Amino acid sequence: MWILLVGYFLQLEWVIPANSNPVLIADANVPATYLNKLKDSLKIADVVRVNALNTALFRSRLFDGMIDSVTLIGTGFAPDVLGQLSRQTVQWIPYDPPDQLQLIRWKGMIRKGEMQRVSGSIYSSQKQVLKIQFGNQTLDSLSLRAGLNDFTLEFPTFVQGRTEVELVLNQKPLDTLRFFARNPEPVSYQFILDSPDFESKTLADWLGKQGHSVQLIATISKDIRNRVNINRGDVADVLITDPANATNPVVKKAVAQGKPVLIMNVSDAETECKTVNQALGTNWKLRKTANETTVSVGNGVRALPYQLLDAVNQFPVPGFPVAVQKTPAKIGLSLLSETFPLKLSGDSIAYGRIWTAILTLLQPVHTNNVEIEAPVFKGIRSRIQLNHLTGKPTAVRIGKDAVKLDYSAINGLSAEASYLFGQAGWQWFQDSLAIYVDKPDNKTGFDNRLMSDYLRSRSMEFSVQKTASLHVLHVKIPDWVWILLFICTLTMLWIEPKLSI
């Protein structure tokens, strides 16, 4: 009895090796064929479904430390399931059924006129078309191959306020994407041309209809210039000109001041590129791709038969022979010869997509920018970034809450806020803007986001030393064994006098 009491109060421990064989836990949506294939390739024999965590036997193996490594297969793991794996090292292998989105992201807040970019991944069962639709109008599309596809779709934001578009796969809606389009910040454009042409006039008219101020200066004859103003504004923010005016003092002064310049209406590409390089300090290099005068680059758009060679300081416009070089100023070069047929044919969406993609790279820095990556989910913390702030507010208002801003130590004009949305639907941001918050139920990307956040928090919680210590177990006698020992010892003490009598 005395030995038993001493042992109980000392609570002696000893170390034994842990069972280092990993266990695969698969959610209910993972097919058995995929699971068997994965089991053979990973050479893991112990495979269970997620409902095994409801059994007392498997939970005791987890809680007693007899399993130190778990690999989760799929995404259907609720928070209460993940909470039972606090003692184990956890790895994750995502699985999504074919023809369903595995990952998707887009800009939750954007300015009208900017390019909205939707990117993600999907496992396609066959060759088929993925597209973005606004009502019955297709904004962008691409062809998927059979297998895993990473995709990017782009379209200009042509409406203002709360906006919804649909992601459609072979006429089947996959997801509804919601974002908020802010008021565009007006930009002042100045055209400096040797002679008026329909391409430049069409672009100037389109910019004016977007709310920007435009000044069109064309040389009619020697010392005679024609000026046309649309939405009269202040000093020009962006200059648009032709190669002949690259040596124009106005253009060279703008470049010296760091203002963006776009060179368009190129006809003799090789000669005129040399002129631009000498005048503006750029380094444009070309490679001829065809012998024709112009070539088609899709949707009836024509361009010169040249390709702009890559450079370290060069940013291309995907799909078009247009790029911007970053020198002391941003210098853009367009080899497009005709885009106005799109506007004449009524395809203003395609026309807007082309010029929005080009001019976005030349935009001056806007003030009070807000960036938030969608989808935003109720119950999961989201990060909101603000940059180029005109003032230095200490907080922002989301709904009825004031959320503290954390300013960057490197850039005093940039800050971010972390916020956990408690309600779904449109939530007001700073009274005039809005953020859409999705419900977590059956929403694309929620399970992946939940698993990613869980693994990220686990990686921060466990250091290398802690992870290494999980490969051994510190074992001690359970309390129920002590109770049985005390009962047996007391019973023996009670029986002993009776036996001696």
Secondary structure, DSSP 4 states (H G I P E B T S, - for coil): -HHHHHHHHHT-EEEEE-----EEEE-TTS-HHHHHHHHHHHT---EEEGGGGGSHHHHHHHHTTS--EEEEESS---HHHHGGGTTSEEEEE----TTSEEEEEEESEEETTSEEEEEEEEEESSSEEEEEEETTEEEEEEEEPSEEEEEEEEEE--S-EEEEEEEEETTEEEEEEEEEEEPP---EEEEEESS--HHHHHHHHHHHHTT-EEEEEEEEETTEEEEEEES--SS-SEEEE-GGGTT-HHHHHHHHTT--EEE---SSHHHHHHHHHHHH-----EEE--SSS-EE-STT-EE-SEEEPP-TTEEE-TTSSEEEEESSSEEEEE-EEE-HHHHHTT-HHHHHHHHHHHHHTTPPPPSSEEEEEEPEETTSEEEEEEES-SS--SEEEETTEEEE-EE-SS-TT-EEEEEE--S-EEEEETTTEEEEEE-STT-TTHHHHHHHHHHHHHHHHS-HHHHHHTTEEEEE--HHHHHHHHHHHHHHHHHHHHHH-
